[in-house]
C-alpha cells in the first residue's frame, strides 16, 4: 500500500518532462517532487552528522515545466522575462565585444590621432 498522496502532477507531453508533487501521509513538514526525463547534476555531501550530508541537486527544467510548478511566481518579472528570451546568443556576442577582425577601427586609442 502506497503512502503517497498526490498534491499535483503533470504527464509527459512532447519534450516536456513528467513531474509529481506529493506528500507522504505519515510524514509532516515536507513534500516530494519527482521529475521524470530531466537533466540533473548531483553532488553528494559527506555525512558528518544526522543534519548534514545528503546531496546537492541541480535540475535542468524547460521553462514550461518551471511555470507549471509556479517557479516563475518567485522571480521578479524583469528577471523572468530575461530568462525567457530566445536570443541569448546575441547577448553573449555583445559581451565578447563589438569589434571583429574585418571591422574598421572607428576610434583611435592613442592621443593626437
C-alpha positions in Angstrom: 0.0 0.0 0.0 1.4 3.4 -1.0 1.5 6.2 1.4 2.0 8.8 -1.3 -0.8 11.5 -1.5 -0.6 13.4 -4.8 -0.7 17.2 -4.5 -0.2 18.0 -8.2 1.1 16.2 -11.3 1.8 16.6 -15.0 2.1 13.8 -17.5 5.0 13.9 -20.1 3.8 15.7 -23.2 6.2 16.0 -26.2 9.5 17.3 -24.9 8.1 18.3 -21.5 9.1 16.1 -18.6 6.6 14.4 -16.2 6.5 15.6 -12.6 4.7 14.5 -9.5 4.4 16.6 -6.3 3.3 14.6 -3.4 3.4 14.1 0.3 3.9 11.0 2.4 0.8 10.5 4.5 2.7 9.9 7.8 5.5 12.4 7.3 4.8 16.1 8.3 6.7 19.2 7.3 7.9 18.1 3.8 6.7 17.4 0.3 8.4 15.5 -2.5 8.9 16.5 -6.1 9.6 13.6 -8.5 10.8 14.6 -12.0 11.0 12.2 -14.9 13.1 12.8 -18.0 15.1 15.8 -16.8 18.8 16.5 -16.9 20.4 16.7 -13.4 23.7 17.5 -11.8 24.3 15.7 -8.5 26.9 16.3 -5.8 27.0 14.2 -2.7 28.0 15.6 0.7 29.9 13.8 3.4 27.7 12.6 6.2 29.1 14.1 9.4 26.0 14.2 11.5 22.3 13.5 11.1 21.6 17.0 9.9 24.4 17.2 7.3 25.2 15.1 4.3 22.9 14.1 1.5 23.2 15.7 -1.9 23.0 18.9 -3.8 20.8 18.5 -6.9 20.7 20.9 -9.9 17.8 20.2 -12.2 17.6 21.5 -15.8 13.9 22.3 -16.4 12.1 23.5 -19.6 10.6 26.9 -18.9 7.1 25.4 -19.4 7.7 23.0 -16.5 9.0 25.8 -14.3 5.8 27.7 -15.0 3.7 24.6 -14.3 5.5 24.3 -10.9 4.9 28.0 -10.2 8.6 28.8 -10.0 8.1 32.0 -12.1 6.0 33.5 -9.4 9.0 33.8 -7.1 11.2 35.6 -9.6 11.0 39.3 -10.3 9.1 39.9 -13.6 12.1 41.6 -15.3 14.4 38.7 -14.5 11.9 36.1 -15.6 11.4 37.9 -18.9 15.2 37.9 -19.4 15.2 34.1 -18.7 12.5 33.6 -21.3 14.4 35.4 -24.1 15.1 33.3 -27.1 18.0 35.4 -28.5 20.5 34.8 -25.7 23.3 34.2 -28.2 23.1 37.9 -29.2 23.7 39.0 -25.7 26.8 36.7 -25.5 28.2 38.2 -28.7 27.8 41.7 -27.3 29.6 40.7 -24.1 32.6 39.4 -26.2 33.0 42.8 -27.9 31.7 44.5 -31.0 35.0 44.8 -32.9 35.7 41.9 -35.3 38.8 41.3 -37.4 37.4 42.8 -40.6 35.8 45.8 -38.9 37.3 49.3 -39.5 38.5 51.0 -36.4 36.3 53.9 -35.6 38.3 55.3 -32.6 42.0 55.6 -32.0 43.4 54.6 -28.7 46.3 57.0 -28.9 46.1 60.7 -28.3 46.7 63.0 -31.3 45.3 60.7 -33.9 
